[in-house]
Amino acid sequence: MKEVSIKLFNLSILILLIIYTAIYTMVNMGYYEYSKYQRKVLTEKQILKFEEDVKLGKEVDLENYYIEEDSINTRPKKLGLIISEKICDYVSRGVRKIFSMLNDSIN
């Protein structure tokens, strides 16, 4: 029974580490900034479309230019970022403790 709980604990730590690594990599490789840039480009395209419609004298309705927001505010993305921040905090504390123990053993 004890071996099963140890294996389950190790598996959960491994899964959390993989999730953290994936999210950390996406953030550092600029995925979030790129998605914000893409949304900005779409918004600029909508502004140009609006200006063109005004020049042509078409009837302008703001609903035609609205883009649904698909941003970091979705629940799974928020949850993933919160989890990765918590994991980062724990890993940072662990690394600090390891280095302080090494420092103490050297001195």
Jmol script that loads the backbone (N, CA, C; Angstrom):
load data "model"
ATOM      1  N   MET A   1       0.819  -1.192   0.000  1.00  0.00           N
ATOM      2  CA  MET A   1       0.000   0.000   0.000  1.00  0.00           C
ATOM      3  C   MET A   1       0.860   1.252   0.000  1.00  0.00           C
ATOM      4  N   LYS A   2       1.951   1.198   0.791  1.00  0.00           N
ATOM      5  CA  LYS A   2       2.829   2.348   0.885  1.00  0.00           C
ATOM      6  C   LYS A   2       3.521   2.616  -0.450  1.00  0.00           C
ATOM      7  N   GLU A   3       3.884   1.543  -1.161  1.00  0.00           N
ATOM      8  CA  GLU A   3       4.536   1.700  -2.455  1.00  0.00           C
ATOM      9  C   GLU A   3       3.608   2.357  -3.469  1.00  0.00           C
ATOM     10  N   VAL A   4       2.323   2.030  -3.420  1.00  0.00           N
ATOM     11  CA  VAL A   4       1.347   2.607  -4.339  1.00  0.00           C
ATOM     12  C   VAL A   4       1.210   4.111  -4.093  1.00  0.00           C
ATOM     13  N   SER A   5       1.156   4.506  -2.830  1.00  0.00           N
ATOM     14  CA  SER A   5       1.023   5.926  -2.525  1.00  0.00           C
ATOM     15  C   SER A   5       2.276   6.692  -2.923  1.00  0.00           C
ATOM     16  N   ILE A   6       3.439   6.080  -2.774  1.00  0.00           N
ATOM     17  CA  ILE A   6       4.686   6.729  -3.190  1.00  0.00           C
ATOM     18  C   ILE A   6       4.722   6.881  -4.701  1.00  0.00           C
ATOM     19  N   LYS A   7       4.307   5.838  -5.426  1.00  0.00           N
ATOM     20  CA  LYS A   7       4.268   5.914  -6.886  1.00  0.00           C
ATOM     21  C   LYS A   7       3.271   6.963  -7.355  1.00  0.00           C
ATOM     22  N   LEU A   8       2.114   7.031  -6.701  1.00  0.00           N
ATOM     23  CA  LEU A   8       1.107   8.029  -7.054  1.00  0.00           C
ATOM     24  C   LEU A   8       1.628   9.442  -6.798  1.00  0.00           C
ATOM     25  N   PHE A   9       2.307   9.630  -5.685  1.00  0.00           N
ATOM     26  CA  PHE A   9       2.893  10.936  -5.370  1.00  0.00           C
ATOM     27  C   PHE A   9       3.948  11.318  -6.410  1.00  0.00           C
ATOM     28  N   ASN A  10       4.813  10.385  -6.756  1.00  0.00           N
ATOM     29  CA  ASN A  10       5.843  10.657  -7.758  1.00  0.00           C
ATOM     30  C   ASN A  10       5.233  10.984  -9.110  1.00  0.00           C
ATOM     31  N   LEU A  11       4.176  10.275  -9.476  1.00  0.00           N
ATOM     32  CA  LEU A  11       3.506  10.533 -10.741  1.00  0.00           C
ATOM     33  C   LEU A  11       2.872  11.926 -10.750  1.00  0.00           C
ATOM     34  N   SER A  12       2.244  12.304  -9.641  1.00  0.00           N
ATOM     35  CA  SER A  12       1.618  13.628  -9.591  1.00  0.00           C
ATOM     36  C   SER A  12       2.667  14.737  -9.655  1.00  0.00           C
ATOM     37  N   ILE A  13       3.801  14.543  -8.994  1.00  0.00           N
ATOM     38  CA  ILE A  13       4.893  15.526  -9.067  1.00  0.00           C
ATOM     39  C   ILE A  13       5.413  15.619 -10.496  1.00  0.00           C
ATOM     40  N   LEU A  14       5.555  14.493 -11.161  1.00  0.00           N
ATOM     41  CA  LEU A  14       6.028  14.480 -12.544  1.00  0.00           C
ATOM     42  C   LEU A  14       5.054  15.217 -13.459  1.00  0.00           C
ATOM     43  N   ILE A  15       3.766  14.976 -13.293  1.00  0.00           N
ATOM     44  CA  ILE A  15       2.755  15.648 -14.116  1.00  0.00           C
ATOM     45  C   ILE A  15       2.783  17.151 -13.872  1.00  0.00           C
ATOM     46  N   LEU A  16       2.879  17.563 -12.611  1.00  0.00           N
ATOM     47  CA  LEU A  16       2.962  18.990 -12.308  1.00  0.00           C
ATOM     48  C   LEU A  16       4.217  19.621 -12.906  1.00  0.00           C
ATOM     49  N   LEU A  17       5.308  18.909 -12.869  1.00  0.00           N
ATOM     50  CA  LEU A  17       6.547  19.415 -13.445  1.00  0.00           C
ATOM     51  C   LEU A  17       6.424  19.575 -14.960  1.00  0.00           C
ATOM     52  N   ILE A  18       5.793  18.621 -15.610  1.00  0.00           N
ATOM     53  CA  ILE A  18       5.601  18.705 -17.062  1.00  0.00           C
ATOM     54  C   ILE A  18       4.695  19.877 -17.418  1.00  0.00           C
ATOM     55  N   ILE A  19       3.603  20.049 -16.679  1.00  0.00           N
ATOM     56  CA  ILE A  19       2.693  21.176 -16.920  1.00  0.00           C
ATOM     57  C   ILE A  19       3.422  22.498 -16.714  1.00  0.00           C
ATOM     58  N   TYR A  20       4.169  22.589 -15.622  1.00  0.00           N
ATOM     59  CA  TYR A  20       4.918  23.816 -15.342  1.00  0.00           C
ATOM     60  C   TYR A  20       5.907  24.110 -16.466  1.00  0.00           C
ATOM     61  N   THR A  21       6.635  23.093 -16.898  1.00  0.00           N
ATOM     62  CA  THR A  21       7.631  23.286 -17.952  1.00  0.00           C
ATOM     63  C   THR A  21       6.977  23.742 -19.252  1.00  0.00           C
ATOM     64  N   ALA A  22       5.840  23.164 -19.588  1.00  0.00           N
ATOM     65  CA  ALA A  22       5.147  23.550 -20.819  1.00  0.00           C
ATOM     66  C   ALA A  22       4.682  24.999 -20.751  1.00  0.00           C
ATOM     67  N   ILE A  23       4.075  25.388 -19.659  1.00  0.00           N
ATOM     68  CA  ILE A  23       3.587  26.765 -19.528  1.00  0.00           C
ATOM     69  C   ILE A  23       4.744  27.746 -19.482  1.00  0.00           C
ATOM     70  N   TYR A  24       5.770  27.399 -18.739  1.00  0.00           N
ATOM     71  CA  TYR A  24       6.946  28.270 -18.639  1.00  0.00           C
ATOM     72  C   TYR A  24       7.581  28.470 -20.009  1.00  0.00           C
ATOM     73  N   THR A  25       7.682  27.389 -20.773  1.00  0.00           N
ATOM     74  CA  THR A  25       8.269  27.473 -22.105  1.00  0.00           C
ATOM     75  C   THR A  25       7.417  28.340 -23.029  1.00  0.00           C
ATOM     76  N   MET A  26       6.108  28.166 -22.975  1.00  0.00           N
ATOM     77  CA  MET A  26       5.227  28.969 -23.830  1.00  0.00           C
ATOM     78  C   MET A  26       5.352  30.446 -23.508  1.00  0.00           C
ATOM     79  N   VAL A  27       5.412  30.782 -22.234  1.00  0.00           N
ATOM     80  CA  VAL A  27       5.514  32.189 -21.843  1.00  0.00           C
ATOM     81  C   VAL A  27       6.860  32.752 -22.276  1.00  0.00           C
ATOM     82  N   ASN A  28       7.933  32.011 -22.052  1.00  0.00           N
ATOM     83  CA  ASN A  28       9.266  32.515 -22.386  1.00  0.00           C
ATOM     84  C   ASN A  28       9.542  32.548 -23.877  1.00  0.00           C
ATOM     85  N   MET A  29       8.882  31.714 -24.645  1.00  0.00           N
ATOM     86  CA  MET A  29       9.088  31.728 -26.089  1.00  0.00           C
ATOM     87  C   MET A  29       8.231  32.781 -26.769  1.00  0.00           C
ATOM     88  N   GLY A  30       7.439  33.504 -26.001  1.00  0.00           N
ATOM     89  CA  GLY A  30       6.691  34.612 -26.577  1.00  0.00           C
ATOM     90  C   GLY A  30       5.321  34.247 -27.110  1.00  0.00           C
ATOM     91  N   TYR A  31       4.786  33.089 -26.741  1.00  0.00           N
ATOM     92  CA  TYR A  31       3.471  32.706 -27.251  1.00  0.00           C
ATOM     93  C   TYR A  31       2.406  33.706 -26.836  1.00  0.00           C
ATOM     94  N   TYR A  32       2.436  34.119 -25.571  1.00  0.00           N
ATOM     95  CA  TYR A  32       1.424  35.056 -25.081  1.00  0.00           C
ATOM     96  C   TYR A  32       1.553  36.405 -25.780  1.00  0.00           C
ATOM     97  N   GLU A  33       2.789  36.899 -25.940  1.00  0.00           N
ATOM     98  CA  GLU A  33       2.982  38.171 -26.626  1.00  0.00           C
ATOM     99  C   GLU A  33       2.556  38.072 -28.085  1.00  0.00           C
ATOM    100  N   TYR A  34       2.846  36.934 -28.721  1.00  0.00           N
ATOM    101  CA  TYR A  34       2.447  36.751 -30.115  1.00  0.00           C
ATOM    102  C   TYR A  34       0.927  36.746 -30.251  1.00  0.00           C
ATOM    103  N   SER A  35       0.235  36.101 -29.312  1.00  0.00           N
ATOM    104  CA  SER A  35      -1.226  36.085 -29.389  1.00  0.00           C
ATOM    105  C   SER A  35      -1.791  37.484 -29.177  1.00  0.00           C
ATOM    106  N   LYS A  36      -1.159  38.284 -28.286  1.00  0.00           N
ATOM    107  CA  LYS A  36      -1.591  39.671 -28.114  1.00  0.00           C
ATOM    108  C   LYS A  36      -1.334  40.467 -29.389  1.00  0.00           C
ATOM    109  N   TYR A  37      -0.196  40.226 -30.043  1.00  0.00           N
ATOM    110  CA  TYR A  37       0.116  40.911 -31.299  1.00  0.00           C
ATOM    111  C   TYR A  37      -0.902  40.550 -32.370  1.00  0.00           C
ATOM    112  N   GLN A  38      -1.255  39.276 -32.457  1.00  0.00           N
ATOM    113  CA  GLN A  38      -2.244  38.839 -33.446  1.00  0.00           C
ATOM    114  C   GLN A  38      -3.581  39.545 -33.212  1.00  0.00           C
ATOM    115  N   ARG A  39      -3.984  39.676 -31.957  1.00  0.00           N
ATOM    116  CA  ARG A  39      -5.240  40.347 -31.646  1.00  0.00           C
ATOM    117  C   ARG A  39      -5.151  41.824 -32.031  1.00  0.00           C
ATOM    118  N   LYS A  40      -3.987  42.426 -31.813  1.00  0.00           N
ATOM    119  CA  LYS A  40      -3.787  43.828 -32.182  1.00  0.00           C
ATOM    120  C   LYS A  40      -3.897  43.995 -33.693  1.00  0.00           C
ATOM    121  N   VAL A  41      -3.300  43.071 -34.448  1.00  0.00           N
ATOM    122  CA  VAL A  41      -3.363  43.136 -35.906  1.00  0.00           C
ATOM    123  C   VAL A  41      -4.801  43.011 -36.365  1.00  0.00           C
ATOM    124  N   LEU A  42      -5.548  42.083 -35.771  1.00  0.00           N
ATOM    125  CA  LEU A  42      -6.951  41.946 -36.148  1.00  0.00           C
ATOM    126  C   LEU A  42      -7.723  43.213 -35.832  1.00  0.00           C
ATOM    127  N   THR A  43      -7.420  43.839 -34.713  1.00  0.00           N
ATOM    128  CA  THR A  43      -8.098  45.074 -34.352  1.00  0.00           C
ATOM    129  C   THR A  43      -7.767  46.170 -35.353  1.00  0.00           C
ATOM    130  N   GLU A  44      -6.504  46.271 -35.764  1.00  0.00           N
ATOM    131  CA  GLU A  44      -6.120  47.266 -36.759  1.00  0.00           C
ATOM    132  C   GLU A  44      -6.823  47.010 -38.087  1.00  0.00           C
ATOM    133  N   LYS A  45      -6.974  45.732 -38.447  1.00  0.00           N
ATOM    134  CA  LYS A  45      -7.696  45.394 -39.679  1.00  0.00           C
ATOM    135  C   LYS A  45      -9.152  45.837 -39.574  1.00  0.00           C
ATOM    136  N   GLN A  46      -9.740  45.636 -38.397  1.00  0.00           N
ATOM    137  CA  GLN A  46     -11.130  46.053 -38.212  1.00  0.00           C
ATOM    138  C   GLN A  46     -11.256  47.572 -38.281  1.00  0.00           C
ATOM    139  N   ILE A  47     -10.276  48.305 -37.769  1.00  0.00           N
ATOM    140  CA  ILE A  47     -10.299  49.771 -37.850  1.00  0.00           C
ATOM    141  C   ILE A  47     -10.205  50.211 -39.301  1.00  0.00           C
ATOM    142  N   LEU A  48      -9.318  49.585 -40.066  1.00  0.00           N
ATOM    143  CA  LEU A  48      -9.204  49.928 -41.483  1.00  0.00           C
ATOM    144  C   LEU A  48     -10.495  49.609 -42.233  1.00  0.00           C
ATOM    145  N   LYS A  49     -11.109  48.501 -41.903  1.00  0.00           N
ATOM    146  CA  LYS A  49     -12.382  48.139 -42.531  1.00  0.00           C
ATOM    147  C   LYS A  49     -13.451  49.172 -42.184  1.00  0.00           C
ATOM    148  N   PHE A  50     -13.477  49.606 -40.920  1.00  0.00           N
ATOM    149  CA  PHE A  50     -14.423  50.627 -40.481  1.00  0.00           C
ATOM    150  C   PHE A  50     -14.205  51.921 -41.254  1.00  0.00           C
ATOM    151  N   GLU A  51     -12.955  52.373 -41.359  1.00  0.00           N
ATOM    152  CA  GLU A  51     -12.654  53.610 -42.080  1.00  0.00           C
ATOM    153  C   GLU A  51     -13.049  53.505 -43.544  1.00  0.00           C
ATOM    154  N   GLU A  52     -12.811  52.350 -44.143  1.00  0.00           N
ATOM    155  CA  GLU A  52     -13.180  52.148 -45.549  1.00  0.00           C
ATOM    156  C   GLU A  52     -14.700  52.203 -45.721  1.00  0.00           C
ATOM    157  N   ASP A  53     -15.431  51.601 -44.805  1.00  0.00           N
ATOM    158  CA  ASP A  53     -16.888  51.632 -44.882  1.00  0.00           C
ATOM    159  C   ASP A  53     -17.424  53.052 -44.706  1.00  0.00           C
ATOM    160  N   VAL A  54     -16.784  53.832 -43.837  1.00  0.00           N
ATOM    161  CA  VAL A  54     -17.211  55.226 -43.648  1.00  0.00           C
ATOM    162  C   VAL A  54     -16.956  56.018 -44.922  1.00  0.00           C
ATOM    163  N   LYS A  55     -15.796  55.806 -45.563  1.00  0.00           N
ATOM    164  CA  LYS A  55     -15.471  56.510 -46.815  1.00  0.00           C
ATOM    165  C   LYS A  55     -16.483  56.175 -47.903  1.00  0.00           C
ATOM    166  N   LEU A  56     -16.901  54.924 -47.953  1.00  0.00           N
ATOM    167  CA  LEU A  56     -17.831  54.494 -48.996  1.00  0.00           C
ATOM    168  C   LEU A  56     -19.272  54.878 -48.675  1.00  0.00           C
ATOM    169  N   GLY A  57     -19.494  55.378 -47.473  1.00  0.00           N
ATOM    170  CA  GLY A  57     -20.828  55.809 -47.087  1.00  0.00           C
ATOM    171  C   GLY A  57     -21.753  54.679 -46.689  1.00  0.00           C
ATOM    172  N   LYS A  58     -21.205  53.551 -46.358  1.00  0.00           N
ATOM    173  CA  LYS A  58     -22.029  52.422 -45.923  1.00  0.00           C
ATOM    174  C   LYS A  58     -22.575  52.693 -44.524  1.00  0.00           C
ATOM    175  N   GLU A  59     -23.648  52.002 -44.202  1.00  0.00           N
ATOM    176  CA  GLU A  59     -24.196  52.106 -42.853  1.00  0.00           C
ATOM    177  C   GLU A  59     -23.249  51.384 -41.892  1.00  0.00           C
ATOM    178  N   VAL A  60     -22.878  52.084 -40.841  1.00  0.00           N
ATOM    179  CA  VAL A  60     -21.871  51.566 -39.918  1.00  0.00           C
ATOM    180  C   VAL A  60     -22.546  51.083 -38.643  1.00  0.00           C
ATOM    181  N   ASP A  61     -22.301  49.810 -38.302  1.00  0.00           N
ATOM    182  CA  ASP A  61     -22.792  49.233 -37.057  1.00  0.00           C
ATOM    183  C   ASP A  61     -21.587  48.633 -36.340  1.00  0.00           C
ATOM    184  N   LEU A  62     -21.381  49.027 -35.094  1.00  0.00           N
ATOM    185  CA  LEU A  62     -20.197  48.572 -34.368  1.00  0.00           C
ATOM    186  C   LEU A  62     -20.159  47.062 -34.196  1.00  0.00           C
ATOM    187  N   GLU A  63     -21.298  46.406 -34.185  1.00  0.00           N
ATOM    188  CA  GLU A  63     -21.327  44.945 -34.040  1.00  0.00           C
ATOM    189  C   GLU A  63     -20.618  44.259 -35.200  1.00  0.00           C
ATOM    190  N   ASN A  64     -20.572  44.903 -36.364  1.00  0.00           N
ATOM    191  CA  ASN A  64     -19.898  44.311 -37.523  1.00  0.00           C
ATOM    192  C   ASN A  64     -18.384  44.305 -37.358  1.00  0.00           C
ATOM    193  N   TYR A  65     -17.857  45.120 -36.469  1.00  0.00           N
ATOM    194  CA  TYR A  65     -16.411  45.261 -36.306  1.00  0.00           C
ATOM    195  C   TYR A  65     -15.916  44.680 -34.987  1.00  0.00           C
ATOM    196  N   TYR A  66     -16.803  44.122 -34.217  1.00  0.00           N
ATOM    197  CA  TYR A  66     -16.441  43.566 -32.914  1.00  0.00           C
ATOM    198  C   TYR A  66     -15.764  42.217 -33.092  1.00  0.00           C
ATOM    199  N   ILE A  67     -14.676  42.015 -32.355  1.00  0.00           N
ATOM    200  CA  ILE A  67     -13.963  40.741 -32.372  1.00  0.00           C
ATOM    201  C   ILE A  67     -14.103  40.127 -30.993  1.00  0.00           C
ATOM    202  N   GLU A  68     -14.509  38.867 -30.946  1.00  0.00           N
ATOM    203  CA  GLU A  68     -14.621  38.195 -29.650  1.00  0.00           C
ATOM    204  C   GLU A  68     -13.246  38.072 -29.030  1.00  0.00           C
ATOM    205  N   GLU A  69     -13.178  38.364 -27.756  1.00  0.00           N
ATOM    206  CA  GLU A  69     -11.903  38.353 -27.059  1.00  0.00           C
ATOM    207  C   GLU A  69     -11.540  36.932 -26.671  1.00  0.00           C
ATOM    208  N   ASP A  70     -10.409  36.485 -27.170  1.00  0.00           N
ATOM    209  CA  ASP A  70      -9.869  35.171 -26.817  1.00  0.00           C
ATOM    210  C   ASP A  70      -8.504  35.421 -26.202  1.00  0.00           C
ATOM    211  N   SER A  71      -8.496  35.703 -24.928  1.00  0.00           N
ATOM    212  CA  SER A  71      -7.250  36.137 -24.304  1.00  0.00           C
ATOM    213  C   SER A  71      -6.907  35.260 -23.113  1.00  0.00           C
ATOM    214  N   ILE A  72      -6.012  35.754 -22.312  1.00  0.00           N
ATOM    215  CA  ILE A  72      -5.532  35.023 -21.142  1.00  0.00           C
ATOM    216  C   ILE A  72      -6.605  34.917 -20.070  1.00  0.00           C
ATOM    217  N   ASN A  73      -7.724  35.595 -20.257  1.00  0.00           N
ATOM    218  CA  ASN A  73      -8.756  35.625 -19.231  1.00  0.00           C
ATOM    219  C   ASN A  73      -9.630  34.374 -19.205  1.00  0.00           C
ATOM    220  N   THR A  74      -9.355  33.403 -20.061  1.00  0.00           N
ATOM    221  CA  THR A  74     -10.143  32.182 -20.015  1.00  0.00           C
ATOM    222  C   THR A  74      -9.723  31.357 -18.806  1.00  0.00           C
ATOM    223  N   ARG A  75     -10.635  30.616 -18.252  1.00  0.00           N
ATOM    224  CA  ARG A  75     -10.378  29.885 -17.002  1.00  0.00           C
ATOM    225  C   ARG A  75      -9.218  28.897 -17.085  1.00  0.00           C
ATOM    226  N   PRO A  76      -9.152  28.050 -18.121  1.00  0.00           N
ATOM    227  CA  PRO A  76      -8.035  27.090 -18.149  1.00  0.00           C
ATOM    228  C   PRO A  76      -6.671  27.782 -18.215  1.00  0.00           C
ATOM    229  N   LYS A  77      -6.587  28.864 -18.972  1.00  0.00           N
ATOM    230  CA  LYS A  77      -5.307  29.563 -19.077  1.00  0.00           C
ATOM    231  C   LYS A  77      -4.940  30.219 -17.748  1.00  0.00           C
ATOM    232  N   LYS A  78      -5.932  30.823 -17.099  1.00  0.00           N
ATOM    233  CA  LYS A  78      -5.672  31.441 -15.802  1.00  0.00           C
ATOM    234  C   LYS A  78      -5.220  30.391 -14.791  1.00  0.00           C
ATOM    235  N   LEU A  79      -5.922  29.265 -14.785  1.00  0.00           N
ATOM    236  CA  LEU A  79      -5.587  28.196 -13.853  1.00  0.00           C
ATOM    237  C   LEU A  79      -4.176  27.677 -14.112  1.00  0.00           C
ATOM    238  N   GLY A  80      -3.833  27.503 -15.376  1.00  0.00           N
ATOM    239  CA  GLY A  80      -2.491  27.039 -15.724  1.00  0.00           C
ATOM    240  C   GLY A  80      -1.415  27.998 -15.271  1.00  0.00           C
ATOM    241  N   LEU A  81      -1.658  29.295 -15.453  1.00  0.00           N
ATOM    242  CA  LEU A  81      -0.672  30.276 -15.020  1.00  0.00           C
ATOM    243  C   LEU A  81      -0.555  30.325 -13.499  1.00  0.00           C
ATOM    244  N   ILE A  82      -1.676  30.205 -12.801  1.00  0.00           N
ATOM    245  CA  ILE A  82      -1.634  30.198 -11.338  1.00  0.00           C
ATOM    246  C   ILE A  82      -0.851  28.990 -10.844  1.00  0.00           C
ATOM    247  N   ILE A  83      -1.124  27.819 -11.433  1.00  0.00           N
ATOM    248  CA  ILE A  83      -0.414  26.605 -11.039  1.00  0.00           C
ATOM    249  C   ILE A  83       1.080  26.745 -11.306  1.00  0.00           C
ATOM    250  N   SER A  84       1.435  27.279 -12.483  1.00  0.00           N
ATOM    251  CA  SER A  84       2.856  27.404 -12.805  1.00  0.00           C
ATOM    252  C   SER A  84       3.552  28.394 -11.876  1.00  0.00           C
ATOM    253  N   GLU A  85       2.850  29.463 -11.480  1.00  0.00           N
ATOM    254  CA  GLU A  85       3.450  30.409 -10.537  1.00  0.00           C
ATOM    255  C   GLU A  85       3.692  29.755  -9.181  1.00  0.00           C
ATOM    256  N   LYS A  86       2.729  28.957  -8.715  1.00  0.00           N
ATOM    257  CA  LYS A  86       2.896  28.262  -7.432  1.00  0.00           C
ATOM    258  C   LYS A  86       4.055  27.263  -7.500  1.00  0.00           C
ATOM    259  N   ILE A  87       4.116  26.509  -8.589  1.00  0.00           N
ATOM    260  CA  ILE A  87       5.206  25.548  -8.752  1.00  0.00           C
ATOM    261  C   ILE A  87       6.538  26.282  -8.779  1.00  0.00           C
ATOM    262  N   CYS A  88       6.582  27.406  -9.478  1.00  0.00           N
ATOM    263  CA  CYS A  88       7.815  28.201  -9.552  1.00  0.00           C
ATOM    264  C   CYS A  88       8.242  28.665  -8.163  1.00  0.00           C
ATOM    265  N   ASP A  89       7.271  29.100  -7.358  1.00  0.00           N
ATOM    266  CA  ASP A  89       7.593  29.524  -5.985  1.00  0.00           C
ATOM    267  C   ASP A  89       8.192  28.376  -5.187  1.00  0.00           C
ATOM    268  N   TYR A  90       7.569  27.201  -5.240  1.00  0.00           N
ATOM    269  CA  TYR A  90       8.060  26.055  -4.477  1.00  0.00           C
ATOM    270  C   TYR A  90       9.428  25.599  -4.972  1.00  0.00           C
ATOM    271  N   VAL A  91       9.617  25.586  -6.285  1.00  0.00           N
ATOM    272  CA  VAL A  91      10.915  25.182  -6.830  1.00  0.00           C
ATOM    273  C   VAL A  91      11.988  26.179  -6.408  1.00  0.00           C
ATOM    274  N   SER A  92      11.668  27.470  -6.452  1.00  0.00           N
ATOM    275  CA  SER A  92      12.636  28.492  -6.037  1.00  0.00           C
ATOM    276  C   SER A  92      13.016  28.324  -4.573  1.00  0.00           C
ATOM    277  N   ARG A  93      12.031  28.076  -3.724  1.00  0.00           N
ATOM    278  CA  ARG A  93      12.322  27.848  -2.305  1.00  0.00           C
ATOM    279  C   ARG A  93      13.196  26.616  -2.107  1.00  0.00           C
ATOM    280  N   GLY A  94      12.861  25.556  -2.836  1.00  0.00           N
ATOM    281  CA  GLY A  94      13.641  24.322  -2.727  1.00  0.00           C
ATOM    282  C   GLY A  94      15.080  24.517  -3.160  1.00  0.00           C
ATOM    283  N   VAL A  95      15.277  25.230  -4.262  1.00  0.00           N
ATOM    284  CA  VAL A  95      16.638  25.471  -4.749  1.00  0.00           C
ATOM    285  C   VAL A  95      17.403  26.329  -3.749  1.00  0.00           C
ATOM    286  N   ARG A  96      16.736  27.345  -3.188  1.00  0.00           N
ATOM    287  CA  ARG A  96      17.399  28.186  -2.178  1.00  0.00           C
ATOM    288  C   ARG A  96      17.812  27.349  -0.962  1.00  0.00           C
ATOM    289  N   LYS A  97      16.928  26.456  -0.518  1.00  0.00           N
ATOM    290  CA  LYS A  97      17.245  25.611   0.640  1.00  0.00           C
ATOM    291  C   LYS A  97      18.412  24.683   0.333  1.00  0.00           C
ATOM    292  N   ILE A  98      18.414  24.112  -0.867  1.00  0.00           N
ATOM    293  CA  ILE A  98      19.509  23.212  -1.253  1.00  0.00           C
ATOM    294  C   ILE A  98      20.833  23.956  -1.242  1.00  0.00           C
ATOM    295  N   PHE A  99      20.839  25.164  -1.834  1.00  0.00           N
ATOM    296  CA  PHE A  99      22.079  25.921  -1.866  1.00  0.00           C
ATOM    297  C   PHE A  99      22.496  26.404  -0.479  1.00  0.00           C
ATOM    298  N   SER A 100      21.541  26.729   0.378  1.00  0.00           N
ATOM    299  CA  SER A 100      21.920  27.131   1.739  1.00  0.00           C
ATOM    300  C   SER A 100      22.484  25.941   2.512  1.00  0.00           C
ATOM    301  N   MET A 101      21.914  24.733   2.297  1.00  0.00           N
ATOM    302  CA  MET A 101      22.464  23.545   2.946  1.00  0.00           C
ATOM    303  C   MET A 101      23.864  23.247   2.419  1.00  0.00           C
ATOM    304  N   LEU A 102      24.074  23.411   1.108  1.00  0.00           N
ATOM    305  CA  LEU A 102      25.408  23.207   0.560  1.00  0.00           C
ATOM    306  C   LEU A 102      26.390  24.228   1.124  1.00  0.00           C
ATOM    307  N   ASN A 103      25.927  25.454   1.233  1.00  0.00           N
ATOM    308  CA  ASN A 103      26.769  26.507   1.783  1.00  0.00           C
ATOM    309  C   ASN A 103      27.136  26.210   3.234  1.00  0.00           C
ATOM    310  N   ASP A 104      26.155  25.757   4.012  1.00  0.00           N
ATOM    311  CA  ASP A 104      26.395  25.413   5.419  1.00  0.00           C
ATOM    312  C   ASP A 104      27.364  24.233   5.541  1.00  0.00           C
ATOM    313  N   SER A 105      27.246  23.253   4.652  1.00  0.00           N
ATOM    314  CA  SER A 105      28.123  22.086   4.721  1.00  0.00           C
ATOM    315  C   SER A 105      29.549  22.442   4.320  1.00  0.00           C
ATOM    316  N   ILE A 106      29.709  23.421   3.431  1.00  0.00           N
ATOM    317  CA  ILE A 106      31.041  23.840   3.001  1.00  0.00           C
ATOM    318  C   ILE A 106      31.715  24.636   4.119  1.00  0.00           C
ATOM    319  N   ASN A 107      30.938  25.492   4.785  1.00  0.00           N
ATOM    320  CA  ASN A 107      31.505  26.337   5.848  1.00  0.00           C
ATOM    321  C   ASN A 107      31.635  25.557   7.077  1.00  0.00           C
TER     322      ASN A 107
END
end "model"
wireframe off; spacefill off
backbone 0.3
color backbone group
